[in-house]
Each structure stands twice: as C-alpha cells, then as structure tokens.
C-alpha cells in the first residue's frame, strides 16, 4: 500500500508513474487526498476537544478543593458535553481512516524506473537467454503425453478425485517431484535462507498484508465457514510471519524459504496453452522471501535473480529472463523479473519463476518496520521469488530430456531421486 504522505507530497509524480501501468490513478488519488484532509482535520478537532476536557477535569478537582461546588458542577456538565463530542469525532475519524484505507488498497505499487513501457506480456524485455535448446528425436512428445505413456502423472484420476487441474503423481513422477522439492530447499538453505514450514491456510489479515486481498480475491479458494483462504503461494504465510514486527537494523536481512502446495482458482483459463502441467489449481512451489534495508533491496534482488539462474543451470534447462513491462507488472510489485524455460516439445517458453521487489508496499500493509541506526523506525523492503515452481520445471525436464531410451535426469537431481533415467516403456 502506498503511503499517504508520499501521495500528498508527490501527487503528480505518483499519477505519472502509475500511468506506466496503464492505470489512471487521478480519481483514486484525489479521493485519497480528500479523505486524508478530512481525517487530519477530524484528528485535530479530536485532539483539541480531548485537551480541553483534560484541562476542565483538572480545574474541577481544584474547584472542589476550594469549595466552589457550583462552578465545579458547571464544568462537569461541559466536560460531559466534550466527552460526547469526542466520541462522535472518534467515530468520524475511524470512518474517514477506514475509507482512506479502502481507497489506498485499490492503488497499485509505483513501478521502478527500470520497468519498461508496455501494455502486455508482448512488451516484456528479454534481458538474458542461456542454455542450448535441444534437438529432440523424431516422435518426441509434449509432457502430458509423456506423463501418460510413462505412467508418471494421472490427470484423469485427479479429475475423478477432485476436478481438472489437480493431478496425481505416481511412481517415478512422484519421486522426481519429491526430489525437486528437496533439491530446491537444499539450494536455498545453502545460500543462507532459513527454512520454514508454514500453514497452508491464512486469515483475512494475512491476505491483505501481502496484497492478495482485495486485488486477487476471486483467484483464491475461500473457506467461507471459517473465513480462511487457501494460500496461492508460500509468500503469503512466510511474509506474514513478520506482520506487526519491529526489527532491529542488525537483524537485516531476514532470508526465508519454504515449500508449500499452492492453490489458485485460475478462473477463465482455457485453451491448449493450459494443458497438462502448464496451469494447475493445485501445485507445489518452493519460495524465497527476503526482508531488507531499503538501501540494500535492489542488490538483494539481483542476488535472488543470480540464485535462480544457478538452479536452472544445475538443471541443464534452457532459460531466459524477462523484465516485466508496466502493463504486465503485478499489483504489489515495483520491479519483477520472470524466468522462463523453453519447452522444446511445445515449442514455447514456460514461466517458472517470478522474482520481485515490493519496496515498502507490503511492509506498509504489514506494519513491518525496523529500527535504523539513527534510532528512527522505518518501513522495510520485502522481496520474494519462486525457487522454483515445480509443474513447469517438471514439464521442462520431461520434454527437453526425453530420448528414445527414456527421460534422462539432470545430474544435480540424481542423488535426490536415486535414478538417472526413467526408462522408456518401449525400451
């Protein structure tokens, strides 16, 4: 959430920056400033009323001591009126503050100056491409056919149990899935991230804290009886570990990693591009989260990008890195880099990670602050990234590593899964 002080002091700059997203913020910002003025005026009235009431209370005690009961009782009547007025003003203040917060919730984060212009994913900027795209043998198949032929993933059984988008992993497929999770967690902890196991459901406050609510409410599974939400990513519970926390500057950076299943409704997703593992309602992901001093957050973002690069190099997968344009940038992000793996069998790029800096946007919602060296309390910067999302990594391995003899396992994963080849059923 943007800070109202920043909007107040840099109104024109905020409107201009948000236009890069294709978002016309003029009305929302004007409304926010009106509510802020109303809130501050009401606060001033309330402070004055409470101060006057306190003064009268002291005078009442002094008058009673002097025996001037009539004057004391008159002041008591005025104090009662002031208390009634203060109550009304407090209610007005609460209403104005709530209305202001609701308006601020609708305004996305300001894009960083590095964010390229553009209105859709077609305008994203390719900043790096590495790895060799393999030439597959004749008769190579997309992963959903491989999964069926090798009996690795049963999509139809998932439909029977739950519905479309809830696959069942079997045999070699389940072991490879487990190996990927363990490998990702080990890579992250070796890089200095502390591993957490967190709840898979969160309350409403957690959803608002990281920005999924109210922006993505329709994409989350809502357990209405308990007013809880199934998490769309481990970012939500892990970042909320630090909601309403005041850190010391010496505790920064805070580096966390965690594995969770993720649940997304993906409403409106249809077509060939979502076949198989390309888009699911339930999938596994290992996340990295950092809480940083504002002066260090962009160096940390670069470090996170390099960390994901190293993982993809170990997996021997061809990949590219995109800097997202304004029109494709997430609601809460100031700058995002997407990683994509090339699927040779599908002849297309598949997104497998997003690494983002949210600057103070989440921290302002979370009330996540740190005490700086000068003794002042400041909002921290939050960052997160997928390291990595499993479905499309699995798809990339199955498709790019297929041979007539079977599916070769990247060397880095062999110690984790215990085999170096998933033998072809025809071998």
C-alpha positions in Angstrom: 0.0 0.0 0.0 1.3 3.4 -0.9 2.0 5.8 2.0 -0.4 8.7 2.0 2.5 11.1 2.9 4.2 10.1 -0.4 0.9 10.7 -2.3 0.4 14.0 -0.6 3.9 15.2 -1.3 4.4 13.7 -4.8 0.8 13.7 -6.2 1.8 14.4 -9.9 4.7 12.0 -9.8 2.6 9.2 -8.5 -0.1 9.7 -11.1 2.6 9.8 -13.9 4.3 6.7 -12.6 1.1 4.7 -12.3 0.2 5.6 -15.9 3.1 3.4 -16.9 1.0 0.5 -15.7 -2.0 1.7 -17.8 -3.6 2.7 -14.5 -5.4 6.1 -14.3 -4.9 7.0 -10.6 -6.1 10.6 -10.7 -9.6 9.9 -9.3 -8.4 7.5 -6.6 -5.6 9.8 -5.5 -7.9 12.8 -5.4 -10.3 10.8 -3.3 -7.5 9.6 -1.0 -6.2 13.2 -0.5 -9.8 14.4 0.3 -10.2 11.7 2.9 -6.7 12.3 4.3 -7.6 16.0 4.7 -10.8 15.1 6.4 -9.0 12.6 8.6 -6.4 15.1 9.7 -8.9 17.8 10.3 -11.0 15.5 12.4 -7.9 14.3 14.3 -7.1 18.0 15.1 -10.6 18.6 16.4 -10.5 15.5 18.5 -7.1 16.4 20.0 -8.3 19.9 20.8 -11.5 18.5 22.4 -9.6 15.9 24.5 -7.1 18.6 25.6 -9.9 20.9 26.7 -11.7 18.1 28.5 -8.4 17.2 30.4 -8.0 20.9 31.4 -11.5 21.1 32.7 -11.1 17.8 34.6 -8.0 19.3 36.5 -9.9 22.6 37.2 -12.9 20.6 38.5 -10.7 19.0 41.1 -9.2 22.3 42.1 -12.7 23.9 42.4 -14.0 21.2 44.7 -10.9 21.5 46.9 -11.7 25.3 47.2 -15.4 24.5 48.0 -16.6 26.1 44.8 -19.1 23.4 44.0 -21.4 25.3 41.7 -18.5 26.3 39.4 -17.2 22.7 39.5 -20.6 21.2 38.6 -20.9 23.6 35.6 -17.6 22.5 34.4 -18.6 18.9 34.9 -21.6 19.5 32.5 -19.2 21.0 29.9 -16.9 18.0 30.4 -19.8 15.6 29.7 -20.6 17.5 26.5 -17.0 17.4 25.5 -16.8 13.6 26.0 -19.9 13.2 23.8 -18.3 15.4 21.2 -15.1 13.4 21.4 -16.9 10.2 21.0 -18.6 11.5 17.8 -15.3 12.8 16.5 -13.6 9.5 17.2 -16.3 7.7 15.2 -15.9 10.2 12.3 -12.1 9.7 12.5 -12.5 5.9 12.3 -14.8 6.1 9.4 -12.5 8.5 7.5 -9.5 6.3 8.2 -11.3 3.2 7.1 -12.5 4.9 3.9 -9.0 6.1 3.2 -7.5 2.7 3.7 -10.1 1.2 1.3 -9.1 3.7 -1.4 -5.4 3.1 -0.9 -6.0 -0.7 -1.2 -7.1 -0.1 -4.8 -4.0 1.8 -5.9 -1.1 -0.5 -7.2 2.5 0.0 -6.4 4.7 2.6 -8.2 6.8 0.9 -10.9 10.6 1.3 -10.6 12.3 3.4 -13.2 13.8 0.2 -14.8 10.3 -1.1 -15.6 9.9 -0.9 -19.4 6.9 0.7 -21.1 4.3 -1.6 -22.5 0.7 -2.8 -22.1 1.0 -6.7 -22.2 3.4 -9.6 -21.9 4.4 -9.0 -25.5 6.2 -5.9 -24.4 8.3 -7.5 -21.7 12.1 -7.0 -22.1 14.4 -10.1 -22.6 17.5 -9.3 -20.5 19.3 -12.7 -20.8 18.9 -16.0 -22.5 21.2 -19.0 -21.7 21.4 -22.7 -22.4 21.1 -24.8 -25.5 17.7 -25.7 -26.8 18.0 -29.4 -27.6 17.1 -31.1 -30.9 14.7 -33.9 -30.0 14.4 -37.2 -31.7 11.6 -37.9 -34.2 8.4 -38.7 -32.4 9.2 -36.5 -29.3 6.1 -35.8 -27.2 4.7 -33.0 -25.0 4.8 -33.7 -21.3 1.2 -34.6 -20.9 1.7 -37.5 -23.4 4.9 -38.5 -21.8 3.3 -38.5 -18.4 0.6 -40.8 -19.7 2.9 -43.1 -21.6 5.4 -43.4 -18.8 2.7 -43.6 -16.1 4.2 -40.6 -14.2 1.2 -38.3 -13.8 -2.5 -39.2 -13.9 -4.6 -36.2 -14.9 -7.8 -38.2 -15.3 -7.5 -39.7 -11.8 -7.2 -36.2 -10.4 -10.4 -35.2 -12.2 -12.1 -38.2 -10.6 -10.9 -37.3 -7.1 -11.3 -33.5 -7.3 -11.5 -31.9 -10.7 -9.4 -30.6 -13.6 -6.1 -29.1 -12.5 -5.5 -31.4 -9.6 -3.0 -34.1 -11.0 -2.0 -37.3 -9.3 1.8 -38.0 -9.4 2.8 -41.7 -9.5 5.9 -43.8 -9.3 8.9 -42.1 -11.0 6.8 -39.0 -11.3 6.2 -38.7 -7.5 9.8 -39.5 -6.8 11.0 -36.8 -9.2 8.6 -34.3 -7.7 9.9 -35.1 -4.2 13.5 -34.8 -5.4 12.9 -31.4 -6.9 11.4 -30.1 -3.6 14.3 -31.4 -1.6 16.9 -30.1 -4.1 15.3 -26.6 -4.2 15.2 -26.4 -0.4 18.8 -27.5 0.0 20.0 -25.0 -2.6 18.1 -22.2 -0.8 19.3 -23.1 2.7 22.9 -23.5 1.4 22.6 -19.9 0.1 21.7 -18.7 3.6 17.9 -18.9 3.7 16.2 -20.3 6.8 13.7 -23.0 6.1 10.1 -22.6 7.5 7.1 -24.9 7.4 4.0 -22.7 7.4 0.2 -23.1 7.4 -1.5 -23.7 4.1 -4.5 -21.6 5.1 -4.3 -17.9 6.1 -6.7 -15.5 7.6 -8.0 -12.3 6.0 -5.4 -10.1 7.6 -2.6 -12.1 6.1 -4.2 -11.8 2.7 -4.5 -8.1 3.0 -0.9 -7.9 4.4 0.8 -9.2 1.3 -1.7 -7.7 -1.2 -3.6 -10.8 -2.4 -6.8 -9.2 -0.9 -8.7 -7.4 -2.1 -6.9 -7.5 -5.5 -6.9 -11.3 -6.2 -9.9 -12.3 -4.0 -11.6 -14.1 -7.0 -8.5 -16.2 -7.6 -8.2 -17.6 -4.1 -10.1 -20.5 -2.6 -12.2 -19.2 0.3 -13.2 -21.5 3.2 -16.3 -19.5 4.0 -17.2 -21.3 7.2 -14.0 -20.2 8.9 -13.2 -17.2 6.7 -9.8 -18.6 5.8 -8.1 -18.7 2.4 -6.0 -21.5 0.8 -2.6 -20.0 0.1 -1.8 -19.1 -3.6 1.9 -19.1 -2.7 4.2 -19.5 0.4 4.9 -15.8 0.1 1.7 -15.1 2.0 2.3 -17.0 5.2 6.1 -16.6 5.2 6.0 -12.8 4.8 3.2 -12.5 7.4 5.4 -14.1 10.0 6.7 -10.6 10.3 3.4 -8.7 10.3 3.3 -6.1 13.1 7.0 -6.7 13.9 9.7 -4.1 14.6 13.1 -5.5 13.7 16.5 -4.1 14.6 18.7 -3.0 11.7 21.2 -5.6 12.8 18.7 -8.3 12.1 18.5 -7.4 8.4 18.5 -9.1 6.0 15.9 -11.7 7.0 16.1 -14.6 4.5 13.4 -17.3 4.5 12.5 -20.3 2.3 9.6 -22.7 2.4 7.9 -25.4 0.5 4.1 -25.4 0.2 1.4 -26.6 -2.1 -0.3 -23.7 -3.7 -3.9 -23.3 -4.6 -5.3 -21.0 -7.4 -8.7 -20.9 -8.9 -7.3 -19.7 -12.3 -10.7 -18.6 -13.3 -11.1 -18.0 -17.0 -8.0 -20.1 -18.0 -8.9 -22.2 -21.0 -7.2 -23.4 -24.2 -4.3 -25.5 -25.4 -1.8 -23.3 -23.5 -3.1 -24.6 -20.2 -2.9 -28.3 -21.0 -1.1 -30.8 -18.6 1.1 -29.1 -16.1 1.1 -25.7 -17.8 -1.6 -24.3 -15.5 -3.0 -26.1 -12.4 -5.3 -25.4 -9.5 -3.0 -27.1 -7.0 0.8 -27.3 -7.5 4.0 -27.4 -5.4 6.4 -24.5 -5.1 9.5 -23.6 -3.1 9.6 -19.9 -2.3 12.3 -17.5 -1.1 11.4 -14.3 0.8 13.7 -11.5 2.0 13.2 -8.5 4.3 15.8 -5.9 3.5 17.1 -2.5 4.5 15.8 -0.1 1.7 19.4 0.8 0.8 20.2 -2.9 0.0 17.0 -4.2 -1.5 17.9 -3.9 -5.2 21.3 -5.5 -4.7 19.4 -8.3 -2.9 17.0 -8.5 -5.9 20.0 -9.0 -8.2 21.3 -11.7 -5.9 18.0 -13.5 -6.0 18.0 -13.5 -9.8 21.5 -14.9 -9.8 20.4 -17.6 -7.3 17.6 -18.8 -9.5 19.9 -18.7 -12.5 22.3 -21.1 -10.8 19.5 -23.5 -10.1 18.4 -23.6 -13.7 22.0 -24.1 -14.8 22.2 -27.1 -12.5 19.0 -28.4 -14.0 20.6 -28.1 -17.5 17.5 -26.3 -18.8 17.5 -23.5 -21.4 16.0 -20.4 -19.9 15.6 -16.7 -20.4 15.0 -13.8 -18.0 12.4 -11.1 -18.7 12.0 -7.7 -17.1 8.2 -7.2 -16.9 6.8 -4.1 -18.5 4.4 -1.7 -16.7 1.2 -3.4 -18.2 2.3 -6.9 -17.1 3.6 -5.9 -13.6 1.9 -7.4 -10.6 -0.3 -5.2 -8.4 2.2 -5.2 -5.5 5.5 -5.2 -7.3 7.8 -2.3 -8.1 10.1 -4.4 -10.3 9.8 -8.1 -11.4 12.0 -10.5 -13.3 10.3 -13.5 -14.8 12.2 -16.7 -15.6 11.0 -18.9 -18.5 12.1 -22.4 -19.5 11.9 -23.4 -23.2 9.7 -26.4 -23.8 11.1 -28.0 -27.0 8.2 -30.3 -27.4 5.7 -27.5 -27.2 7.9 -25.0 -29.0 7.2 -22.3 -26.5 8.5 -20.6 -23.3 7.0 -21.5 -20.0 7.2 -19.2 -17.0 8.7 -21.0 -14.0 9.6 -18.2 -11.6 9.0 -14.5 -10.7 11.4 -12.6 -8.6 10.1 -9.2 -7.3 10.9 -6.3 -5.1 7.9 -4.8 -3.4 9.8 -2.0 -1.8 7.7 -0.6 1.1 4.3 -1.6 -0.5 3.8 -4.8 1.5 5.6 -3.6 4.6 3.2 -0.6 4.9 0.2 -3.0 4.9 2.0 -5.4 7.3 3.3 -2.6 9.6 6.7 -4.3 9.2 9.4 -1.8 10.4 12.9 -1.8 11.5 14.8 0.5 13.9 17.6 2.2 11.9 21.0 3.2 13.1 19.7 6.8 13.8 17.0 5.3 16.2 14.1 6.0 13.8 11.5 3.4 12.9 11.3 2.9 9.1 9.4 0.6 6.7 11.4 -2.4 5.5 11.6 -3.6 1.9 10.1 -7.0 1.1 11.1 -9.3 -1.8 10.1 -12.7 -2.9 10.8 -15.2 -5.7 9.9 -18.7 -6.8 12.9 -21.1 -6.4 11.2 -22.8 -8.0 7.6 -23.6 -9.1 7.6 -27.3 -9.8 5.0 -28.0 -12.5 6.7 -26.3 -15.5 10.1 -27.3 -14.2 8.8 -30.9 -14.3 7.3 -30.3 -17.8 10.7 -28.8 -19.0 12.7 -31.8 -17.7 10.3 -34.4 -19.2 10.2 -32.7 -22.6 13.7 -31.5 -23.0 15.4 -34.5 -21.6 13.4 -37.2 -23.5 15.4 -39.7 -25.6 14.4 -42.9 -27.4 15.8 -44.8 -24.3 13.9 -42.8 -21.8 13.9 -39.5 -19.9 17.4 -38.5 -18.6 17.5 -37.0 -15.2 19.8 -33.9 -14.7 22.9 -34.8 -12.8 22.1 -32.5 -9.9 18.9 -34.4 -9.2 20.2 -37.9 -9.3 21.4 -38.0 -5.7 17.9 -36.9 -4.7 15.7 -39.2 -6.7 18.0 -42.3 -6.8 17.9 -42.8 -10.6 19.4 -41.2 -13.6 16.9 -42.4 -16.2 13.2 -43.0 -16.4 13.2 -45.9 -18.8 11.0 -45.8 -21.9 8.1 -48.2 -21.7 9.0 -49.2 -25.2 12.7 -49.9 -24.4 
